[in-house]
């Protein structure tokens, strides 16, 4: 069984428009904090359009560049 991560949560939000508390509980703390920040920005500036939610973690992108 694979670990539930940021990308999984985003995919679920894009497909169903919601995410369960059990799924949030399974996210690592770092991914959870990042997801909440992205959701705030997404709701404020993208009017909640699912296709505008970043599909990949910004922190993981930075690690790949380094």
Secondary structure, 3 states (H helix, E strand, C coil): CCCCCHHHHHHHHHHHCCCCHHHHHHCCHHHHHHHHHHHHHHHHHCCCCHHHCCCCCHHHHHHHHC
